[in-house]
Amino acid sequence: MSNSNESVVSPGQNFKQASLGLALLPVVLLMIMLGGSVYYFSDDSSYGGNQIALLIAAAIASLIGVRLGHKWADIEQGIIAGIANAMIAILILLVVGALIGSWMLAGTVQSLIYYGLMLISADWFYAAACLVCGIAAMSIGSSWTVAGTLGVAFMGMAMAMQLDPAIAAGAVISGAYFGDKLSPLSDTTNLASAVTGTPLFLHIQNLLWTTVPSFIIALILFTFLGGEPSLASEQSIRETMQGLEVNFTIGIHLLIPVIFVFALAWLKIPALPTIFAGALVGGLFAILFQPEAVARFALTSGFSEQQSIVEKNFLAVWKVLFDGYSSSTGHEALDSLLSRGGMSSMLNTVWLILCAMAFGSVMEHVGLLQRILSSILSSVESTAGLVVTTVFTCIGANVMTADQYIAIVLPGRMYRLEYAKRGLASQNLSRTLEDSATMTSPLIPWNTCGAYMAGTLGVATLSYLPYAFFNLLGPILCIGFALTHFRIIPLADAKVA
């Protein structure tokens, strides 16, 4: 994994340093434009409005860079390097779309929804979704994989129970990020540990102090938000289950693709091949166990009647991988629930990530981001002030660079020596990076994580943000610990968690 986009500028070159006001100009203008985009285009702002704002801000940052002595060719290479760092995330996003489509055709998602509706009551649904996703993410170390598999199923259950999809998405994300943070298999957990020089399990042990209380509070809140079972929701659940039984083969064996993906993740197979293999297994299961659903999909897709069954099956699987599954059961609510997935469904999210990475890359390449951070650091005096500053630096980096890895690495590199200079153990910094950079990344619409969660769960980032309780509580508890000096570990006690 690349830590951040490296400068392509020769070390022998000297450039003017931007004033703080000049460095802040692209950020301030971006915030104004993004606010205007949300105001004028509402939920549609992520379908173009935000992207234009990011590109204009990137252009302004580039002009400032040229004024400081940077050549456009070098800035362009910086953008390319930054986007290259996001390519794995983009490819994962695309194959998650393929996985959702193939699992819809295979009946895997339908079986998850069916058994979930049998076992989970509406009055404690949100808490159950949060807890199950937390356990799953802890076992495999990937919030993205959990959201793209179990998360999709929980969103389907929420729709069938007539529950609020925004709260359901918040519960899924809260659980997924809880498990991700405490898993030794997680890339962000390992990254925060590595960039600060903190032993991995010491880092995780110290994380427990803020993570567990945040999760318990989140579970309590989700329990209180549990939906009230009504006659309408019970009728909806019955109709959904009947529709699933009539139109699809439902069975425990159709959950094997889920077990397969989780097994590969547990074996530390990288996310991209793991998820793509899961998508292909889903296609195979569709052909083997859902012949009627495949035939129905092939018919509505307009395949020629002269084509053989084998050819139609192959083309049906091929199509759901790139264009998703379109349900045609005749049950309007069920069709709306199940028509999901395909690589094409993720293209708007990819567009958002590309524009966001372009802006973040320019800001870092021409030194504007570093100028802002160094100015902030110069005014920090107390230990509490240093931790609080780190929290807001990580959040700001998530906003400006649109990438949680950069938001971990850049402040981690900048503040590591400062923490040591002030007699603070490295696990203070590693925990702060996780509580702020990792936790807030899915709460920013143009961040790779926020864009992924919105695209995968089908709920706008700003809609689920108020209900991602665990993610919101992380920075708050971290700041609270700093202000009270609770669990702030001196360098002399660095090996004590």
N, C-alpha and C positions, 0 to 999 in steps of 0.2 A: 504494500500500500504506500502510495506517495503521500508524504506529510503535507506538502503545500506546493503551490506552483512556484518553481524556482525562477529566479531572475535570469534572463538571457543576456543581460547587459554585462559587458566586460568589467571586471573588478577595478581596472585601471581608470575607468571613466569617472569624472566628477560631475555632479549635477547640483543645481541650486536646490536648497531645501524650501519647501512651501511654508508659508506662514500658517498658523493654526486656522485662521479664518478661511484661507484659500483651501486648505485640506478639508475643512468641514463643508465647503460650498456644495460639492456634489451630493453629499449625504443629506443636507438640509433640503436641497431641491428635490431629491428623490423622495423624501418623506412627504413633501408638499404634493408632488405628482401622484404618489401612491394614494394619498388621502383623497385627492381629486378623482382618481380612477375609481376608488371604492364608492365615493359619493355619487358619481354620475352613472356608473355602470353596475353598482351593487354586486350581486353574486357573479355577474358576468365579467367582473374586472379581471379575473385570472384568465379569461379567454382572449386576451389581447391588450387590454388597457394597462395592466401591470408590466407586461413585456415591453411596451413602448416606453413607459416611464424608466425602466431599467436601462434600456438602450440609450435613451437621451442622457441619463445620468452618466453612463459609461463614456458617451461622447464628450461630455463636459469634463470628466476626469482626464480623458485623453488630451484634450486641448490644454489643460493645466500641465499635464506631463510634458507636452511639446514645449510649452513656455519655460519649463524648468530645465530644458535641454535634452529631453529624451527624443529619440527618433521614432517616427510612426512605425517603421519596420520592426523596431524592438518592442514597442507596445503591442503590436499585432502578434508577435511571437509569444508575448506574455499572455495574451488572451487565449491563444491556441494551447499553451501549456496549462492554463487554468481549466479550460474546457476538457482537455485530455484527462485531467485528474477526476473529472466527473463522469467519464465515459462508462466506468464499471457501474456506477449508480444508474445511469441512463439505460444500460443494457439490462440490468436487473429489473428496472421498471418495466421494460418492454416484455421480458419473459414472464413477469408476474401477470401481465395482461394475457399472455398466451396461456398461462396456467389456469387462470380463472375461467377462460373460455372452454378449455378442454375438460376441466372438472365439472363445468356445468353440463356439457354434453355427456360426460361419463356418469352423471348422477351422483358424483361424490359430494358436491355442495348440497344437493337436494337431500341426500341421506343425513348429512350433518344437521341440516335444518330440521328434518323430520324427527330425528332422535332428540335433538335439542328441545323441540317443542313438547316432546313427551316428558322430558325430565326436568325442564327449568320452568318455574312459575314466573309470571309477569311481575309479581310483587317483589322478587329479589333478583330479577334478571340482570340489572346493571352490575350489581356486586358480583354475581356469578361470572359474567363476562370478564370483568376485571381480574378476578382471581384465577380463572382458567387460563387466560392469556398470560398472566404473570408466571404461572407455573410452567407453561409451555416455553415461554421466552427464556426462563432461567435454565431450562434443560438444553436448549440449543443455542442460546446466545444471540438471537437475531430478532429484533422487534419487527423488522420489515417482513421476514418470513411468516411470523405469527399473524401480523395484520393481513397479509395477502392470502392466508389460508383460513385459520380459525376466525379471524376478524371479519372476513367476507361472510362466513356462515352466521356469525352473530348478528351482522347487519340484516341478513335475510330474516332471521328469527324476530328481530325487533320490528321489522315491517309487518310480519305476519301477526304479531301481538299488538299492533297499532301503538307502539311505543315511539318515543322521540328519537329519531336517528342521530341527532346531534349528541344527545346524552350517551347513546349506545357507542358512538364513535369515540367519545371521551373516555368511556370505560375501557374499550379495547386498547386505546393508546396508552392509558394509564397503566394497565396491566402489562402490556408489551414492553414498555420502557422500564418498569420496575424489574421485571425478569432480566432484561437486557443489561441493566446496570450492575446487577449482582452476579452475573454469569462470568466465569473465567474464560468462556468461549467467545465472549463479545468483543468485537473489534474496537469499539470505543473505550471499553473498560481497559483493554490491553494498551490502547494508544495513550490514554491518560496516565497509565502507570509508567509506560516507557518514556514519554516526553518529560516527565518530572523525576525520573530515576527512582520511583517508588516500587518496591517489590509487589508483585501482583496481588498476592493474598493479603498483604498488609494494607494495600489500597482498598480491597473489597471489605476487609474487616472494619476499616475506618468509615467506609461508605454506609455501613449498617446504621450508624448513629443518626443520619439524616434520612436515609432511604426508608427504613422500616416504619418510623413514626409517620412519614408522609403517606405511605401506603395504607397504614391502618386508618388514618383520617380519611383518606380517599374512599376506602371500603365502607366506612361508616356513612359518609355522604351519599354514596351510591345506594346504600341500603335504604336510607331515608327517601331517596328519589325513586324508589321502586314503584312501578306502575300499579295502578289500581285495576285488578282484574274486573272487567265489565262483561255484560252479555254480548256487546258488540265485538270485543276483542276475543272472547271465547268462541263466538261464531266464526270470526275470521280465522282463528287457529284451526278449527275443525275443517273449514272449507279449504284452507291451505294444505292440510295433511291429506284430505281426500283427493285434492287435485294432484298432489305429488304421487299418491298411490296409483291413481288412474293412469297418469301419463308417463311415469318413470318406474323402472325397477328400483326398489329401495332395499338395501341390505347392508349388513355389517361389513361384508367383503368389499363394498365400494369405498370403505374408509382406508383401504390398504394404500392408495396413493398418498394419503396424509401421513401414515406411519412411515412410508418409504422416504418422503421428504424430510421428516423429523429425524429419521435414522441417519441419513446422509449428513444432515446438519450436525448431529451429535458426534459423528465421526470426523468432524471438522473439514468436510468437503466444502470448498468455497461456495458462496451463495449462488453465483451465476450458474455453474453447471448443475447444482442441486435443484434449483427451481426449474431450470429448463428440462432436466431429466424428469421431474415431477409432472411437467406439462405433457411430455411425450408418453409417460405411463398413463396419464389421464386419457389421452387419445386412444391408446390400446384398450383400456378398460371400456371406453365408449363403444368400440367395435364389438368387444366380446360380450358386454352385458346390457347394452342399451340399443339393440337393433331397431326397435320401433321408433325411439327418439331420434336416432341417426337417420332413419328413412324419412321421418317427418321433416327433419332439418334439411335433408338433401332436396326434398320436394319443394319446400319454401325457398330454397336457395336457387332454384331454377336449373338444376342439373338436367341434362338430357335423359329422356326415358330410354334411349337406346344404350346408355352406358350400363355396364355390368354392376352388380351389387358391390363387388370388390372395389371397382373404380369409384362408385359413389361414396362408399365408406371412406376411402382414402381422401377424396376431395372434401368431404364433410369435415374430417379432422383437420385437414390443411386449412380450411376456411376459418374454423373456430380459433385456430392458433393466431391468425393474423387479423381477423375481423370480429371475433367474439361469437357468442351464442345468442341467437334470437329465438325466444320461446314462442310457440304457436299452439298453445293448448286450447285457446278459446276462452280461458279464464283470465280476464283482464288484469286483475291484481297479481295473479301468479306469473303471468307473462312479463309484467313490469318488474317483478322481483327477480326473475331468472334471466332476463335479457342483459347479459353482462359480458365483460372481458374482451379479449383480443388485443394484440399489440397496438392496433389503431386507436383504441380507447385511451392510450397513454400518450399519444402524440402531443396533445396540448400541454401536458405536464412536462414533457421533454422540452418543448418550446420555452416554457417558463424557466426551466433549469439552465438552458443554454444562455438565455439573456441575463439571468442572475449571475452566472459564473463569469460572463464577460465583464460585468460591472465590478465584481469582487476582484477579478484578476487585474484590471487596470488600477484599481485603488491600491492594491498591494505592490504591483510592479513599479509604479512611479513614486512610491514612498509616501502616499497620502495617508494610508492606514497606519503606518508606523509613526508618522508625525503626530497623528491624533493620540495614539496610545502612549507615546513618550511624554506628551504634554500632560496627559492625565496622571501618569506615574509620578511626575515631578511635584505634584501638589499633595501627594499622599504622605501622611506622617505616622499615624497610629497603625497598630496591627489590625484593628477592626476596619480601619479605613482601607488598608491594603486588600483585605478579603472582599469587602464590599465593592471596591474598585475592580477587582478581578471578576466578580460576578457580572457587573455591568459591562465590562470589557468583552466578556464572552458573549453576552447577549447582543452587544453591538456588533461583534464580529459575525455572529449568526445572521444579523440583519444585513450587514454590508457585504459579506462574502458569500452568503447563501449556502454555506457548506459547513456542516458540524465538525468535520475533521480539521478544517482550517481554524475554526473557532476554538478547538482544543489545542492545536499545535502552536498557533501564533502566540496567544497569551501564555501558554505553557513555557515556550522558549523565552519570552520577554520577562516573565515574572519569576522564573526558577531561581536565578541568582539573587533577586531582591528578597525572596523568602528566606534563602540561606543567610544573606547579609543581616537580616533582622532576627536571626536566631530561631527560625520556624522550620519544623520538620517538613519534608517534601510531601507527606501524605495530606497536609493541610491544603496544599495547592492542588494535588490530584483530585481530592474530594470536591473542592470548589469548582474545578473544571467540569466535573461530571454533573454537579448540582445545577450548573448554569448553562454550559455549552450543550451538553447532551440533552438535558431536560427541556430546554426551550426551542430546540431545533424544529420539532414538529408543530410549533405554535406560530411559525412565520410562513405566510402563504407562498413566498417565492424561494424559501429555503428548500434544498433537495428533499429533506424529511417532511416538511409541511406539504410540499407539492405531491410527494409520494402518498402520504396518508390520505389526502383529499382525493387523489385520483383512484386509489385502491378501495377506499371505504365509501366513496360517492357522497361525501359531505364536505362542504366548503370549510377551509381551515378556520376562518373567523367564526363559523357556526359552532364547531365543536370546541373551540378554544376555551370558553368559560367552563366547560365540563371536563377538561383534561386536568382534573384536580391534582393528581400525583405530580404532573409536570409543573403545575403552577406552584405547588407547595415546596418543591425542592429548593429553588432560589430563596424563598422566604425563610425556611428553616436554616439554610446556610448563613444568611445574613443575621438571623437571630442568634445563632451560635457565636458568630463573630462579635456581635455587640455585647454579649454576656461573657465572652471568653470561655465558653463551654466547649470542651473537646478541641481546644486550640493547643496543639502539641509542640512543645519546645524542641529545638534541634537536639538538645542533650538527651531527650527521650524519644528519639526518632524511631527506635525499634519497638516502642510501646504503643499499641493501638487503643 
